[in-house]
Amino acid sequence: MGYYIMMRLRIAAGLGLVLFMATMIGGQVRVSHVTLASLAGEFAGRGSGFVTLCFSPGPALPLISCSSVSPVPTPVPFNQTGIFHRTGDAAGNFCGVITVTTAPVFGTKFPAGVSTNIQVGTTTFDPTTGSGTQSFSRYHGGTCSGAVFDSTGATKVGTTTSSFVVSDSGDRIESIITSFSTVTSAVSVAGSAQGNVFSTTAIRQRLGGD
């Protein structure tokens, strides 16, 4: 009986060691060698999703807040597809241009549209998980010079936050929007968009195609 007990203890101890080693190895694999500074540079990519926009009843169909009591808004769902280019610096600041086409879902009579916005914001990144967040403002007008934003002629239209993960040694970034808001301006209406779901894939751009 004592022999079998000792054998079971040895097997249990051995299994515990194997599990410990597997955990350590797995932990080492998950640790990212990418840093915030190494995510600097130029990225380009595309994304897709959907959003609901709220319109005021009537022939003009202006955008209104989705929480409006009077008039009661008409919510219309749209599919979205976008392409973008962004440049970031070693401190996590970035500036980019995104062009998005929106088309109403099947069964609605609203026309499709195209919009181009400038996205200006900051990035936080955790190298131990290979993930991070971005917070940025969206502008109609303005220009990017690398990661620096020139606000000449720009009108702020809203703010966005997103979460992302990196892969391919920091050359690929997958992100998804976690919050999206609009502000009232000459070209936008506060609260006129809701349920915005949008995910993107960005690939590092290298000179000469390397």
VOBA-1610 file (N, C-alpha, C; in pm, whole numbers, padded with zeros to 5 digits, always signed):
BEGIN
Met+00084-00120+00000Met+00000+00000+00000Met+00087+00125+00000Gly+00193+00125+00082Gly+00283+00240+00089Gly+00349+00266-00045Tyr+00380+00156-00118Tyr+00446+00170-00249Tyr+00356+00244-00347Tyr+00229+00206-00352Tyr+00134+00269-00444Tyr+00110+00416-00408Ile+00107+00442-00277Ile+00088+00582-00234Ile+00205+00667-00281Met+00329+00612-00263Met+00447+00687-00306Met+00446+00709-00457Met+00405+00606-00534Met+00400+00619-00679Met+00301+00728-00720Arg+00185+00732-00654Arg+00085+00834-00686Arg+00136+00973-00654Leu+00209+00985-00542Leu+00264+01115-00506Leu+00367+01161-00608Arg+00450+01066-00654Arg+00551+01100-00754Arg+00485+01143-00885Ile+00379+01069-00925Ile+00308+01104-01048Ile+00244+01242-01036Ala+00182+01268-00921Ala+00119+01397-00897Ala+00222+01509-00899Ala+00337+01483-00834Ala+00442+01584-00832Ala+00496+01609-00972Gly+00513+01498-01048Gly+00561+01512-01185Gly+00463+01587-01272Leu+00333+01559-01256Leu+00231+01627-01333Leu+00227+01775-01298Gly+00242+01803-01170Gly+00244+01943-01127Gly+00359+02017-01188Leu+00476+01953-01197Leu+00592+02016-01257Leu+00569+02043-01405Val+00508+01942-01474Val+00480+01959-01616Val+00385+02075-01638Leu+00279+02082-01556Leu+00182+02190-01570Leu+00247+02325-01542Phe+00335+02329-01442Phe+00405+02453-01409Phe+00492+02497-01526Met+00566+02401-01584Met+00653+02433-01697Met+00570+02479-01817Ala+00456+02412-01840Ala+00370+02450-01951Ala+00318+02591-01933Thr+00282+02623-01808Thr+00234+02757-01777Thr+00342+02860-01803Met+00464+02828-01759Met+00574+02921-01778Met+00603+02940-01927Ile+00604+02828-02001Ile+00631+02838-02145Ile+00522+02916-02214Gly+00396+02885-02177Gly+00284+02958-02235Gly+00292+03105-02204Gly+00331+03138-02081Gly+00344+03277-02043Gly+00451+03346-02124Gln+00562+03278-02149Gln+00668+03337-02226Gln+00625+03360-02370Val+00543+03268-02424Val+00497+03285-02560Val+00404+03405-02572Arg+00322+03426-02469Arg+00225+03533-02475Arg+00287+03671-02455Val+00402+03679-02392Val+00465+03809-02368Val+00509+03869-02502Ser+00469+03991-02527Ser+00501+04057-02652Ser+00632+04134-02640His+00713+04129-02744His+00836+04208-02748His+00812+04340-02821Val+00689+04364-02859Val+00652+04490-02922Val+00634+04596-02815Thr+00679+04716-02842Thr+00663+04828-02749Thr+00581+04937-02816Leu+00539+05034-02737Leu+00465+05147-02792Leu+00550+05219-02897Ala+00678+05237-02867Ala+00766+05307-02961Ala+00780+05231-03092Ser+00781+05097-03084Ser+00798+05018-03207Ser+00673+05017-03294Leu+00560+05064-03239Leu+00438+05075-03319Leu+00434+05205-03399Ala+00538+05287-03386Ala+00545+05411-03465Ala+00563+05375-03612Gly+00518+05465-03698Gly+00533+05443-03841Gly+00400+05455-03913Glu+00400+05410-04037Glu+00281+05423-04121Glu+00208+05289-04130Phe+00075+05296-04113Phe-00012+05179-04126Phe-00126+05214-04220Ala-00169+05116-04296Ala-00286+05132-04382Ala-00372+05008-04371Gly-00500+05025-04395Gly-00587+04908-04384Gly-00730+04939-04422Arg-00817+04847-04381Arg-00958+04862-04412Arg-01042+04810-04297Gly-01169+04849-04296Gly-01258+04805-04190Gly-01401+04798-04240Ser-01488+04741-04157Ser-01629+04731-04192Ser-01711+04720-04065Gly-01841+04745-04081Gly-01931+04737-03967Gly-02067+04792-04002Phe-02136+04840-03902Phe-02268+04897-03924Phe-02297+05001-03818Val-02391+05089-03848Val-02427+05197-03757Val-02573+05237-03784Thr-02640+05288-03682Thr-02775+05340-03698Thr-02771+05492-03688Leu-02824+05560-03789Leu-02834+05705-03789Leu-02980+05745-03771Cys-03001+05856-03702Cys-03136+05901-03670Cys-03170+06027-03750Phe-03286+06024-03817Phe-03330+06134-03902Phe-03462+06190-03851Ser-03481+06317-03881Ser-03609+06381-03850Ser-03708+06347-03961Pro-03833+06321-03926Pro-03933+06294-04030Pro-03950+06413-04122Gly-03989+06386-04245Gly-04011+06494-04340Gly-03925+06479-04463Pro-03950+06559-04564Pro-03878+06544-04692Pro-03730+06581-04684Ala-03693+06671-04593Ala-03553+06714-04586Ala-03464+06608-04522Leu-03519+06530-04430Leu-03448+06422-04362Leu-03318+06467-04295Pro-03320+06573-04215Pro-03197+06613-04145Pro-03168+06516-04030Leu-03040+06505-03995Leu-03002+06424-03879Leu-03049+06492-03751Ile-03096+06412-03656Ile-03130+06463-03523Ile-03081+06364-03419Ser-03084+06405-03295Ser-03041+06316-03187Ser-03135+06196-03179Cys-03075+06079-03156Cys-03156+05958-03143Cys-03241+05959-03017Ser-03211+06048-02923Ser-03288+06058-02799Ser-03392+06170-02805Ser-03412+06229-02922Ser-03508+06338-02938Ser-03650+06289-02903Val-03723+06374-02832Val-03862+06344-02797Val-03958+06402-02899Ser-03928+06522-02947Ser-04010+06587-03049Ser-03919+06672-03138Pro-03909+06636-03265Pro-03979+06526-03330Pro-03920+06389-03292Val-03997+06287-03311Val-03950+06150-03285Val-03860+06107-03400Pro-03739+06066-03371Pro-03645+06031-03478Pro-03683+05902-03551Thr-03640+05896-03676Thr-03653+05774-03756Thr-03516+05708-03764Pro-03493+05596-03694Pro-03363+05530-03700Pro-03348+05447-03827Val-03235+05463-03893Val-03209+05389-04017Val-03073+05320-04005Pro-03068+05187-04019Pro-02941+05116-04011Pro-02863+05124-04142Phe-02733+05141-04130Phe-02644+05148-04246Phe-02529+05050-04229Asn-02488+04989-04340Asn-02363+04913-04344Asn-02249+05008-04377Gln-02129+04978-04325Gln-02014+05064-04346Gln-01894+04986-04397Thr-01818+05046-04487Thr-01690+04992-04532Thr-01593+05109-04544Gly-01472+05092-04493Gly-01378+05202-04496Gly-01235+05160-04527Ile-01158+05254-04577Ile-01013+05237-04595Ile-00945+05354-04526Phe-00823+05331-04476Phe-00757+05437-04399Phe-00606+05427-04409His-00542+05537-04374His-00396+05546-04366His-00364+05630-04244Arg-00269+05583-04162Arg-00239+05650-04036Arg-00089+05649-04009Thr-00039+05757-03948Thr+00101+05764-03909Thr+00109+05794-03760Gly+00191+05718-03688Gly+00208+05738-03544Gly+00352+05765-03508Asp+00373+05830-03392Asp+00510+05854-03346Asp+00541+05763-03227Ala+00664+05774-03176Ala+00711+05684-03070Ala+00639+05707-02937Ala+00575+05822-02920Ala+00503+05851-02796Ala+00358+05805-02800Gly+00314+05751-02915Gly+00177+05703-02926Gly+00079+05800-02988Asn+00127+05917-03029Asn+00040+06013-03098Asn+00024+05972-03244Phe-00094+05997-03300Phe-00113+05959-03440Phe-00211+06053-03509Cys-00202+06053-03642Cys-00293+06128-03726Cys-00318+06044-03850Gly-00443+06036-03893Gly-00475+05953-04007Gly-00599+06000-04080Val-00617+05945-04198Val-00731+05978-04282Val-00810+05851-04310Ile-00941+05857-04291Ile-01027+05743-04320Ile-01141+05787-04411Thr-01168+05705-04511Thr-01280+05728-04601Thr-01378+05612-04584Val-01502+05644-04552Val-01603+05542-04522Val-01722+05558-04615Thr-01765+05447-04674Thr-01890+05447-04749Thr-01998+05386-04661Thr-02115+05446-04663Thr-02228+05395-04587Thr-02343+05367-04683Ala-02403+05251-04669Ala-02514+05212-04755Ala-02626+05159-04668Pro-02748+05202-04690Pro-02859+05154-04609Pro-02880+05004-04627Val-02924+04940-04523Val-02949+04796-04533Val-03066+04773-04627Phe-03080+04648-04668Phe-03184+04611-04764Phe-03322+04651-04713Gly-03401+04710-04802Gly-03538+04744-04766Gly-03558+04890-04731Thr-03450+04968-04720Thr-03465+05111-04692Thr-03436+05191-04818Lys-03489+05313-04825Lys-03480+05393-04946Lys-03377+05505-04936Phe-03301+05509-04829Phe-03203+05615-04813Phe-03084+05593-04906Pro-03024+05701-04957Pro-02911+05686-05049Pro-02782+05648-04976Ala-02690+05591-05052Ala-02557+05562-04997Ala-02477+05692-04990Gly-02373+05692-04908Gly-02293+05813-04894Gly-02147+05781-04872Val-02063+05882-04891Val-01919+05869-04870Val-01873+05987-04784Ser-01790+05959-04684Ser-01737+06065-04599Ser-01590+06039-04570Thr-01514+06147-04561Thr-01371+06138-04527Thr-01345+06221-04402Asn-01283+06160-04304Asn-01253+06228-04178Asn-01105+06214-04143Ile-01057+06308-04065Ile-00924+06300-04006Ile-00939+06248-03864Gln-00856+06152-03827Gln-00856+06096-03691Gln-00725+06135-03622Val-00739+06199-03505Val-00622+06249-03433Val-00632+06203-03288Gly-00529+06131-03240Gly-00540+06083-03103Gly-00413+06025-03047Thr-00430+05944-02942Thr-00318+05885-02870Thr-00342+05736-02849Thr-00231+05664-02830Thr-00234+05519-02812Thr-00171+05482-02679Thr-00233+05387-02608Thr-00168+05324-02493Thr-00150+05177-02527Phe-00041+05116-02477Phe-00008+04980-02517Phe+00057+04905-02402Asp+00015+04780-02382Asp+00072+04692-02279Asp+00152+04581-02347Pro+00285+04587-02342Pro+00367+04486-02410Pro+00348+04345-02356Thr+00305+04332-02231Thr+00290+04198-02173Thr+00168+04125-02229Thr+00072+04198-02281Thr-00047+04134-02340Thr-00055+04155-02491Gly+00025+04246-02544Gly+00019+04275-02687Gly-00110+04345-02726Ser-00168+04418-02633Ser-00295+04486-02660Ser-00291+04629-02608Gly-00387+04709-02652Gly-00390+04846-02608Gly-00520+04915-02644Thr-00522+05045-02626Thr-00641+05125-02657Thr-00600+05250-02733Gln-00694+05303-02807Gln-00675+05429-02877Gln-00791+05521-02846Ser-00761+05647-02825Ser-00863+05750-02804Ser-00835+05860-02905Phe-00936+05896-02984Phe-00911+05997-03086Phe-01035+06081-03115Ser-01008+06198-03169Ser-01113+06288-03216Ser-01122+06279-03367Arg-01242+06300-03417Arg-01266+06296-03561Arg-01294+06437-03612Tyr-01234+06471-03726Tyr-01249+06605-03781Tyr-01291+06600-03928His-01372+06696-03966His-01403+06720-04107His-01312+06833-04152Gly-01219+06804-04241Gly-01120+06903-04280Gly-00994+06889-04198Gly-00895+06974-04230Gly-00765+06961-04166Gly-00676+06867-04245Thr-00549+06859-04207Thr-00454+06772-04276Thr-00358+06709-04176Cys-00300+06598-04217Cys-00197+06530-04138Cys-00061+06553-04201Ser+00037+06584-04118Ser+00176+06587-04161Ser+00249+06488-04073Gly+00258+06364-04119Gly+00305+06258-04031Gly+00203+06237-03921Ala+00252+06236-03797Ala+00163+06218-03681Ala+00108+06351-03629Val+00144+06461-03694Val+00104+06595-03648Val-00018+06642-03727Phe-00115+06698-03655Phe-00239+06744-03715Phe-00236+06895-03737Asp-00267+06936-03858Asp-00285+07078-03889Asp-00435+07104-03892Ser-00485+07177-03794Ser-00629+07196-03778Ser-00687+07308-03862Thr-00608+07365-03951Thr-00659+07473-04036Thr-00780+07426-04116Gly-00891+07493-04098Gly-01013+07457-04170Gly-01084+07334-04117Ala-01045+07284-04000Ala-01102+07161-03947Ala-01221+07188-03856Thr-01318+07099-03859Thr-01434+07104-03772Thr-01446+06971-03699Lys-01446+06974-03568Lys-01458+06851-03491Lys-01599+06795-03504Val-01609+06664-03532Val-01740+06602-03549Val-01769+06494-03445Gly-01667+06452-03367Gly-01694+06351-03266Gly-01568+06292-03207Thr-01588+06195-03118Thr-01477+06125-03053Thr-01501+05974-03059Thr-01392+05899-03049Thr-01399+05752-03058Thr-01293+05691-02967Thr-01323+05576-02911Thr-01221+05493-02846Thr-01228+05354-02907Ser-01114+05286-02906Ser-01109+05151-02961Ser-01009+05067-02883Ser-01025+04936-02891Ser-00930+04841-02833Ser-00864+04765-02947Phe-00737+04727-02928Phe-00667+04659-03035Phe-00569+04554-02982Val-00531+04464-03070Val-00426+04365-03042Val-00328+04368-03159Val-00202+04337-03131Val-00101+04336-03236Val-00053+04194-03261Ser-00005+04171-03382Ser+00054+04042-03418Ser+00161+04067-03523Asp+00224+03960-03571Asp+00329+03972-03672Asp+00437+04071-03629Ser+00480+04059-03503Ser+00587+04144-03449Ser+00553+04293-03457Gly+00425+04324-03443Gly+00383+04463-03445Gly+00351+04518-03581Asp+00352+04431-03685Asp+00324+04478-03820Asp+00176+04468-03857Arg+00096+04408-03771Arg-00047+04393-03797Arg-00125+04432-03672Ile-00228+04514-03688Ile-00309+04560-03576Ile-00456+04536-03607Glu-00523+04463-03517Glu-00667+04440-03528Glu-00735+04523-03420Ser-00835+04600-03458Ser-00901+04686-03361Ser-01052+04684-03377Ile-01121+04724-03271Ile-01266+04734-03273Ile-01309+04854-03189Ile-01408+04926-03237Ile-01457+05044-03165Ile-01526+05003-03036Thr-01495+05076-02928Thr-01560+05052-02799Thr-01652+05166-02757Ser-01633+05284-02813Ser-01726+05395-02790Ser-01719+05491-02908Phe-01833+05554-02935Phe-01841+05642-03052Phe-01944+05750-03022Ser-01907+05876-03040Ser-02001+05984-03015Ser-01984+06093-03119Thr-02092+06168-03141Thr-02088+06282-03232Thr-02114+06410-03154Val-02067+06521-03208Val-02091+06651-03146Val-02165+06739-03246Thr-02229+06842-03197Thr-02301+06934-03285Thr-02203+07032-03350Ser-02208+07039-03481Ser-02123+07130-03557Ser-02196+07164-03686Ala-02127+07233-03775Ala-02188+07268-03904Ala-02214+07146-03990Val-02147+07034-03960Val-02161+06915-04044Val-02203+06791-03965Ser-02234+06806-03836Ser-02271+06689-03755Ser-02371+06731-03647Val-02439+06630-03591Val-02539+06653-03487Val-02510+06560-03370Ala-02503+06617-03251Ala-02475+06536-03131Ala-02582+06428-03113Gly-02537+06306-03085Gly-02629+06197-03056Gly-02701+06138-03174Ser-02661+06173-03296Ser-02733+06127-03415Ser-02692+05988-03462Ala-02591+05930-03399Ala-02547+05794-03434Ala-02551+05706-03311Gln-02593+05582-03331Gln-02595+05487-03219Gln-02566+05347-03272Gly-02524+05260-03179Gly-02498+05121-03214Gly-02389+05105-03319Asn-02285+05189-03312Asn-02178+05182-03411Asn-02084+05066-03382Val-02080+04970-03471Val-01989+04855-03461Val-01897+04861-03582Phe-01765+04871-03556Phe-01670+04885-03666Phe-01537+04823-03625Ser-01487+04731-03705Ser-01357+04668-03678Ser-01264+04690-03795Thr-01134+04697-03768Thr-01037+04726-03872Thr-00916+04633-03862Thr-00847+04621-03973Thr-00717+04553-03979Thr-00619+04648-04045Ala-00509+04677-03976Ala-00407+04768-04027Ala-00276+04694-04046Ile-00207+04721-04157Ile-00080+04658-04189Ile+00028+04765-04202Arg+00144+04739-04142Arg+00254+04836-04150Arg+00298+04854-04296Gln+00322+04978-04332Gln+00371+05011-04467Gln+00521+05034-04461Arg+00591+04969-04553Arg+00738+04981-04556Arg+00781+05040-04689Leu+00884+05125-04683Leu+00937+05185-04803Leu+00994+05079-04894Gly+00965+05088-05020Gly+01018+04992-05116Gly+00948+04858-05111Gly+00838+04845-05030Gly+00764+04721-05025Gly+00830+04613-04945Asp+00932+04648-04859Asp+01000+04547-04778Asp+00909+04494-04669
//
